[in-house]
Amino acid sequence: MKIAVTSQGDTLDSQLDPRFGRAAYIIVVDTETLEFEALDNDKNKNAFKGAGIQAAAMVSDKEAEVLLTGFCGPNAFKTLETAGLKVANDQTGRVIDVIQKFKQGNVIFADGANKDGHW
């Protein structure tokens, strides 16, 4: 299964970035092999608006099924949900630790955004 994790760096040892749309990187990981691709999110991080929606499209294009992040706004959440991704908010720690927590079944999937949108 492919999952996406927001990250402050481009390795599995990096700290999770609590922001979804404006995360420094989004790491897409195969949970079976731990092979990963670090997606530079610089374009979305610096966007005037729509960062979450654009980041959601990027994650969906990489065929991830789950997003692990700290905070996800309403527009991004809606876009991810429409694309069929499950979202687990309120994650913290190193990317590898968050992945292991997910693999052990210790995450709760959100039923909505946990951050107000930017207007």
N, C-alpha and C positions, 0 to 999 in steps of 0.2 A: 504494500500500500504506500502511496505517496502522500506525505503530509508537508505542510508549509509552516515554518516557524519564523517569526520576526526576530531579527538579530542586529546587534550593534556592530558586528564584525562578520567576516566571511568564512569562519570556521565553526565546527561543532563545539569548540571550547569557548566561543564568544558568549557574552551575556545576551540574554533575550532583550530585545528592544520592546518596551511596553507599547509603543505606538504602532498601529498597523499601517495606515496609509503613508505615514511619514517615517517609517523605519529606515535605518541605513541600508539594511539588506533584508531579503527574504530568502531563507534557505529552504529548498525543496529536497526532502529526504525520502529515500526508500527505506521503510522501517525494517525490512528483512535484511538488507545488506549494509545499511547505513551509508550507501553511496549518496552523494548529495551534490547539488548545484546551488551556488550562492548567487542570487540575482541582485545586482546593484540596483537599488531603488532610488538613486539620486534624482532621476527625472521627476518621479512622483513626490519625493521628499521636499523638493523645492517648488512644487506646483502651487499656483495661486489658489486654485480650488479643484475639487474633484480627485484629490490624491487617493482617497480610499477606494473610490470606484475604479480608478485606473490600476491600482495595486491589486484589487480583486480580480480584474480581468487578466492581469499578468499571472496570478496564481492559478486561475482557472485554465488558462492556456497551457500551463505546465502539468495539467491533469491531476493536481492535488485533490484529495478528498476531504482533508481536514486542515484547519488553520489553528495554530496555537499562538496566542498573542496575549498582550496585557489588556489593551483597550481597543474596541472596535465601534466606530460610529454607526448611526442608523443607515446611511446610504450605502456604506461599504457592507454592512451586515446584510442588508436587503439584496445587494448584488451577489454576495457570496451564497446566500440562501437560494437565490434563483438559479445559480450555477450548480447547485447540489452539494455545496461544501458545508460541513459541520464546523462550528466555531467554538473553541474553548478559550474564553477570556480569563483574565486575572492570573495569567501564568507569570512566573518569575524564576530567575536563576540562569544557569548556563543552558545553552541550547541542547546539549547532549543530555542533561539531567531532565529537561522538560520532555524530550523524546522518550527517555526511559520511563518516566512517569506515565506518559500516554500508553506506551506498550504494556505497562502493568495494569492498565484500565483505571488509573487514578486521576482522570480528568472529568469534569462535568461540562457537558455541552450546553451552550447558551441558547436561550429561546428569544433573544433580542439583543440589541446594542447595549453596551455598558458605558457609553460616552456620548455626550451631546454632539450633534453635528456642528460644523462651522458655517456660519452664515455671513 
